[in-house]
């Protein structure tokens, strides 16, 4: 049994391409259709009701592309919209928060986990809820990092200014005694080397993008939805508005073969 339909991936912008990169590495035979809502990014300052409405619209667009699974490559959407999406579409839905939380709980040694993300994601408490649902004894130290996404989108991945911002944000939670740090934003894997340097060797880094890709692989295996092993995976990217500089940053930093980008009109 094999299923040649694409994996549908959506994000409020283009940060979710880090999830696409992880999917390509773990599932090289799969076709991926990526939809970025660049017309309405960012979602972090929107109400939960608005984020739900946007996410249902994007999921519907992916269903029309015959997606066999929908991957929510956005922490903001994952924190508020997963239940509504699962109740509204006929294919499996996977977000980035649950896989990241599961990986963090599995590797922590002292049960003190740090989480960094945008203000909206940290304010939602979604990671704290997911982590404590897995282990009630887990201690969570969360830190919003509002400057990191703009620095990444400007391409300042190896810059002293970015290193200073990372040190400023991580200092308090490192001092709190965390032994594991979850990257709670799909932009952040692009800064994994710099964040790893700031953490040192004693603190483990959890890349929620990669763990989301692993969860997708496991789901495809459970439900016999994998593409044929002889299939050649490909990536199709559609955006709801013209891309900003980050598309070039993602292309260069992730070595993604993006090709021609389609524009999709929102209703």
N, C-alpha and C positions, 0 to 999 in steps of 0.2 A: 504494500500500500504506500502510495506517495501522494502528495498534495502540492501542486505547482502554484497555487494562489499565493499572492504576496503577504508578507508580514506588514501590517499597517502601523506606522509610527507617527505620532503627532506631538508637537510642542507649541508653546506660546510664541516661540521664535525659532532660533537656529541652534541653541545650546544642546538640544537633544541629539544633534549629530554625533555627540560622544557616545550615545547609546547605539546609534547606527554603526559606528566603528567597532564597538564591542560585539554587536550582532554579526557583523561581517567576519570577525575573527573566530567566533565560536560556531557560526552557522554559514560557512562559505558557499553552500549550495542554494541558499535561499534568496528569493527576490524580495526586495524591500521597497515599499512606497512610503516616502517621508513627506509629511505635510507640516509646514511651519506657518503659524499665524502671524506673520510679520506685519500685517495691517493693524493688529490690535495689541501687539506686545507693548509694554509688559502687562502681565496679568496680576502682578503682586499688589497693585493698588485698586483692584476691582473687588466688588462684593462677591461672596460665595455664590449667590444666585446667578450673577453675571458669568462667573467662571464656569458654573455648571451649564449654562445655556450655550456658551461658546464651545465647551468640550463636546456637548451633544451634537452640535453642528459639524464639528471637525470629524467626530466619529462617524457621522452619517456620510460624510464625503469619502471616508476610507471604506466604508461598507460598499459604496457604489463602485469603488475600485476593486471589489471582490476580496477584500482583506480577510484572511482566515483567522487572524488574531489581531487585537489592537493593543499597542504598547503606548502607554501614556508617559512620554519621555519628558515630563515636567513635574517638578516637585509641588508647585502650587496647585496644579490640577489634581495630582495624586492625593494631596492633602484634603481636598474637599469634594471631589467629583466621582471617585471610583464606585461607590455604591449605586449612584444614579446611572452611571454608564453601564454597569453590569446588569442592571434591571431593564435597560432600554435597548441593548443590542443583542444580536443572536450569536455572537462569537465571543470567545474568551477575551477578557480584558486584564492586562497586567500593568501595574504602576511601578514606580521606582522606590517607594518608601518601604513596603513590606520586604522585598528582597534585601535591601540595605540593612534593615533592622535585624533580619534573620542572620545575616553574615556577621554583624557586629556582636550579637549575643553569642554566636558560636565561637568567636575568637577571643573575647575579652577574658582576662585572667583575674582582674580585681573587681569586675562588675561595675566599673565606672567608665561610661562611654560619653565621648564628646560628639556634638553635632554642630556643624556650621552650615549656614544656608542664607537665603535672602530673608529680609524682615518678615515677609508674608509667611514663608514656610516655618520659620522659628515661632512666629506668633501663633500659628495654628496649633502648635503642640502635637502635630501628627507623628513625628518621630518618637517623642516621649511616650505617646500612647501606644505606638506599635512596639517599642522596646519593652515597656512594662507589661504589655499583654503576653509577651514571650517569657519574661522573667520579672516577677514582682519585686525582686531584690535589686534590680539594676538601678544605679544612680546615673542620672543624665545631667551633663553640663552643656547648655546650648549657647551658641554665640552667633548673632546676625553679623554678616560681613557685607554691608551694602556697597562697598567700593570695589569688591573683587570682580563683579560682572563687568562694570565699565572698563576696568583695567584690562580684562581679558579681551573685550570687544575692540579695544584699541590696539591689540596685538602686543601688549607689554608683558609677555609671558616670562621673559628673563630680564627683568629690570629691577634696579635697586628700589624704585618706588613701590613696586609690587611686593618685593621682599619685606619692605618696611611695614606695609599694610598687613601682610600675613603675620608678621611678628607681633604687631599691635593687637590683632584680633585673637591670635592663638595664645598669647601670653597668659591671660587669666585662666583659661580652661586647662592649660598645661599645669599651671600652678595648683589647680584644684585636684590634680592627681589622676587624670584620665590615663587609661592605657590603650584606648582605641578611639579613633576619630572617624566619623562618617562624613563623607562629602555629600551634603544634602542639597546639592544644586548640580544640574547636568552640565553647567559650564565648568565646574571646578576640576574635573579630571585633567583639563588642559594645564592646570597648575600643580598637578600631583608631584612632579619633581621638586618644585620650590616648597610646597607644603611639607613634603617628606623631609627636606633639609631642616626646616624649622622644628619639626617634631623630634628628630633624632631617631635612633634605632630602637628605642624602648617602647615607642607608641606605634601601634599598628594602624594602617590606613585602610579604610573601607570605601571602595569606589562603588557607589550605588548604581552607576551606569553599567559596569561590568556584571554586577550581581543581578541586575535586571535581565541582562542578556542570558545569563545562566538559567534564570527562572523561565525565560521564554523557551530555551532549548528543552528544559525538563517538561514543560507543558506540551510542546510539540511531540515529544516522545510518548508521553502518557496518552495523548489523544490521537496518535498515529497521523500527525499532520505534517511531518517532515517532507521536504522536497526530495526528489530522487537523488541518490548519491552522485549520479552522473550529470546532474543539472549544474549549470554555470550561473552562480548568483549575480544579480545586478541591482543597481540602485537607481531609483527614480525620485527626484526631488521636485516638490511643488510648493510654492509660497503664495500667500494671499496678498503680498505687495512686494515691490522690489526690495532686494536684500541690502542690508547695510554692510559695513566693512567686515563684520564678523564672519560672513560667508567665506571671504578670502582667508581670514585667520584660520577658520575651521578646516578649510581645504588644505592649507599649507601645513598646519600643525598636526592634523590627523591623517594626512596623505590619502584623502578620500578622492575617488574619481567621481565627481559629481555630475559632470557633463552639462547638458542643457537643462536649465531650470524652468519649469512651467509656472505660469501665474494662474491662480484659480480665483474666480470672483465669488465673494460671499453674497449670500442672499439677503 
